[in-house]
Amino acid sequence: MVFWLSFVVRTYVWVVLLGSSGPIVAMFKSIGFDPAPRLLYTSFASNIGLTHIMLPYMILSLYAVMKNIDPSLSRAAAGLGASPFRSFALIFLPLSLPGIANGCLLCIIFCLGFYVTPELLGSPSDRMIAGMISVELLELLDWQRAAAMAVILLVLTVALLVVYDRFLGIDRIWR
């Protein structure tokens, strides 16, 4: 159900949870932390928010590949004397690597352009590239530098896709 909520709504939920009067800070105060730790507007909060938003994409990428792995392969390995760990490491993990690669590529490319979540949860000193482009445009009015940063973001995204295509093949995303 959480996957279908807007990522802006999910980000605001984290603002409430991690805020100075939120339940997580109240829990820290109740267990004895006199000055409760500052959780909101930190890189920790930004990472928590990004992980919460990207986790369904990674899980769906992994599930799509893992559901097609034949369970009889693991049973055959066990019948031949392989331990469950060895069966996982030598059979299941290599067969699920395309799903891991797809999920990582999807999450990294999404995170390259994230603006709202890091701006609402993170600190100004830990801005991501989309936030830096926004500062260049809206605060400093440096359009040339903002355009150069946007081109760098585009080149980085295309480079990731080219590297993925070179080593794994872009056609494997849809399998």
VMD Tcl script that draws the C-alpha trace (Angstrom):
set ca {
  {0.00 0.00 0.00}
  {2.85 2.38 0.83}
  {4.21 2.05 -2.70}
  {1.12 3.72 -4.16}
  {1.38 6.81 -1.96}
  {3.10 9.82 -3.44}
  {6.75 10.09 -2.48}
  {6.05 13.64 -1.30}
  {3.50 12.31 1.19}
  {5.97 9.65 2.35}
  {8.63 12.32 2.77}
  {6.32 14.45 4.89}
  {5.57 11.41 7.05}
  {9.31 11.17 7.73}
  {9.37 14.90 8.57}
  {6.70 14.27 11.21}
  {8.35 11.08 12.53}
  {11.86 12.56 12.79}
  {10.84 16.07 13.85}
  {11.69 17.54 17.26}
  {8.19 16.77 18.58}
  {7.82 13.50 16.69}
  {7.41 10.03 18.17}
  {10.99 8.91 17.53}
  {12.47 11.85 19.45}
  {9.87 11.27 22.19}
  {11.01 7.65 22.43}
  {14.63 8.78 22.82}
  {13.57 11.18 25.60}
  {11.57 8.45 27.35}
  {14.56 6.09 27.51}
  {16.78 8.72 29.07}
  {18.43 10.81 26.36}
  {18.17 14.27 27.93}
  {19.01 16.25 24.84}
  {17.39 14.00 22.27}
  {19.47 13.55 19.12}
  {18.64 15.80 16.21}
  {17.37 13.50 13.50}
  {15.64 15.79 11.05}
  {17.70 17.88 8.60}
  {20.62 15.47 8.65}
  {22.09 13.18 6.03}
  {20.78 10.28 8.13}
  {17.20 11.51 7.65}
  {17.76 11.99 3.94}
  {19.16 8.46 3.59}
  {16.25 6.99 5.56}
  {13.74 8.80 3.34}
  {15.46 7.80 0.11}
  {15.74 4.19 1.26}
  {12.06 4.12 2.18}
  {11.08 5.48 -1.21}
  {13.45 3.29 -3.26}
  {13.03 0.01 -1.38}
  {9.84 -1.07 -3.22}
  {11.56 -0.60 -6.58}
  {14.47 -2.77 -5.49}
  {12.20 -5.42 -4.01}
  {10.05 -5.58 -7.15}
  {13.17 -5.90 -9.34}
  {14.47 -8.72 -7.18}
  {11.10 -10.47 -7.01}
  {10.66 -10.41 -10.78}
  {13.91 -12.33 -11.27}
  {13.79 -14.56 -8.20}
  {10.31 -15.94 -8.89}
  {11.62 -17.41 -12.16}
  {14.49 -19.34 -10.54}
  {13.67 -23.03 -10.58}
  {13.50 -24.33 -6.97}
  {14.53 -27.79 -8.13}
  {18.07 -26.44 -8.67}
  {18.50 -25.83 -4.94}
  {16.93 -29.19 -4.12}
  {19.32 -30.88 -6.56}
  {22.28 -29.15 -4.93}
  {21.08 -30.29 -1.51}
  {20.69 -33.83 -2.85}
  {24.29 -33.71 -4.05}
  {25.49 -32.72 -0.56}
  {25.65 -28.92 -0.76}
  {24.85 -27.00 2.42}
  {22.04 -24.43 2.24}
  {24.61 -21.60 2.30}
  {26.67 -23.18 -0.48}
  {23.53 -23.81 -2.53}
  {22.53 -20.18 -2.09}
  {26.00 -18.84 -2.88}
  {26.62 -21.00 -5.95}
  {23.14 -21.33 -7.45}
  {20.54 -18.86 -6.22}
  {22.71 -15.75 -5.89}
  {24.31 -15.95 -9.36}
  {20.92 -16.53 -10.95}
  {19.45 -13.52 -9.12}
  {22.30 -11.13 -10.08}
  {20.36 -9.66 -13.02}
  {17.61 -8.62 -10.60}
  {20.15 -7.09 -8.25}
  {21.75 -5.20 -11.13}
  {18.36 -4.04 -12.45}
  {17.26 -2.85 -9.03}
  {20.53 -1.03 -8.38}
  {20.45 0.67 -11.77}
  {16.83 1.71 -11.31}
  {17.42 3.06 -7.80}
  {20.65 4.88 -8.67}
  {19.14 6.58 -11.70}
  {16.05 7.60 -9.73}
  {18.20 8.94 -6.90}
  {20.35 11.00 -9.26}
  {17.40 13.28 -9.93}
  {15.82 13.33 -6.47}
  {15.06 16.81 -5.29}
  {12.14 16.86 -2.84}
  {13.18 14.22 -0.32}
  {16.78 15.42 0.25}
  {15.61 19.04 0.43}
  {12.91 18.32 3.02}
  {14.83 15.83 5.16}
  {18.50 16.54 4.57}
  {20.84 19.31 5.59}
  {21.82 22.17 3.30}
  {25.45 21.06 3.48}
  {24.60 17.62 2.05}
  {22.71 18.63 -1.08}
  {22.36 16.25 -3.97}
  {23.02 17.44 -7.50}
  {19.36 18.30 -8.19}
  {19.35 20.52 -5.08}
  {22.58 22.15 -6.18}
  {21.08 22.89 -9.60}
  {18.08 24.46 -7.87}
  {20.33 26.70 -5.75}
  {22.24 27.80 -8.84}
  {19.00 28.65 -10.64}
  {16.82 30.14 -7.93}
  {19.24 31.72 -5.46}
  {22.39 32.54 -7.40}
  {20.75 33.05 -10.80}
  {23.72 31.39 -12.44}
  {21.99 29.78 -15.42}
  {25.18 28.71 -17.17}
  {26.50 26.81 -14.16}
  {23.09 25.23 -13.55}
  {22.92 24.15 -17.20}
  {26.42 22.69 -16.98}
  {25.45 20.76 -13.84}
  {22.30 19.47 -15.57}
  {24.38 18.29 -18.52}
  {26.76 16.54 -16.12}
  {23.76 14.84 -14.52}
  {22.53 13.74 -17.94}
  {25.98 12.48 -18.99}
  {26.32 10.57 -15.70}
  {22.93 8.93 -16.24}
  {23.74 7.96 -19.82}
  {27.17 6.67 -18.73}
  {25.52 4.43 -16.14}
  {23.20 3.05 -18.81}
  {26.11 2.47 -21.22}
  {28.14 0.65 -18.54}
  {25.09 -1.45 -17.68}
  {24.52 -2.24 -21.35}
  {28.19 -3.12 -21.86}
  {28.38 -5.60 -19.00}
  {24.84 -6.94 -18.61}
  {22.92 -5.88 -21.69}
  {20.08 -3.39 -21.56}
  {17.74 -6.01 -23.01}
  {17.98 -7.97 -19.73}
  {16.00 -5.29 -17.91}
  {12.77 -6.55 -19.45}
  {13.33 -10.25 -18.78}
}
mol new
graphics top color blue
foreach p $ca { graphics top sphere $p radius 0.5 }
foreach p [lrange $ca 0 end-1] q [lrange $ca 1 end] { graphics top cylinder $p $q radius 0.2 }
display resetview
